[in-house]
Amino acid sequence: MNIPEHLDEQAVAKWAELAPTLDATQPGTADALAAYCVAYSRWTAAEAKVSELGAVIKSAAGFAVQSPYVAHGRGRGMNGATAYKRF
């Protein structure tokens, strides 16, 4: 399977890790793997921001609010990748 051009560096690393273990003859495998790798990359980026900035940040009005990176990591990150259990 060829690495898709749209993957970022972290997604490419995950692709290189997983692609050799998969059956490339199964329909949709490359597309599903690419989607998983993108989700993984975005999730790890969001988690890095939470580690850097904290789970609670100060709003423009000065109030404590949950970091948007927390929501991204929980809602759109690897939790949203349950369809890719085969990886």
N, C-alpha and C positions, 0 to 999 in steps of 0.2 A: 504494500500500500504506500502510495506517495503521500508525503506530508503536505497538507493543504497550505497554500500561501498565506492565508489570513490568520494563521495561528501566531500568537506572540511567543517570546522566548520560553516562558514558563510552560505554555501549552505544548510547544514543540518537545520540550523535555519529557512531559507526561506522555505524549504520543510515542516517543522513542522507547519509553519504558514499557508501554502496554501493547503496542502494535505487534511485536513479535510473538505475543502470546495468543493472538486472536486468529480466527479462521477468516481470512480475507475473501473467501468464496461465498460467504453468507451475505445476502442482499442487505444493504443498509449499514453494514459494519463500519465502513469508513466514515459515513456521515454521523453515525451515533458516537463513534470515537471522537470525531472532531468536536461535536457538541459537548461531550463530556470534558474534553481537554480545555475548551473555552470556559466552561463552568468552573472547573478546577482552578484555572488561572485567576479568574475573577474572584473566586472565593478566597484564595490565598492572599490576593492583593488587599481585599477588604479586611481580612484578619490581621494583616501587617499594619494597616492603618489603625485598627482598634488597639493594637499593641503600642503603636506610636502615640496616639492621641488620647486613648482611654475610651471606655464605653459610654461615658457621660461627658458632654462638652457644654460650653457656655453659649447660649443663643445670642443673637445680635442685641436682644433686649436685656441680656445679663442673667437669664434664667438657665438653670441646669436642664439639659435635654439629652435624650439618648442620641448617640452618634448615628448618623445615617449609615455608616459602615457596619454597625451592628445589625441593622435591619437587612442590609444587603447580604451579609454573610449568612443570616438565618433564613431569609425568604427566597433569595434568588441564587444562592450559592450551591453548595453540595447537597443541601436538603432538597433542593429542587431537582437533583440529579438521580433520584431514586429509580427512574426509568432505565438507568444504565447499570443495573446491578451486576451485569455480566463482567464488568470491568473491575 
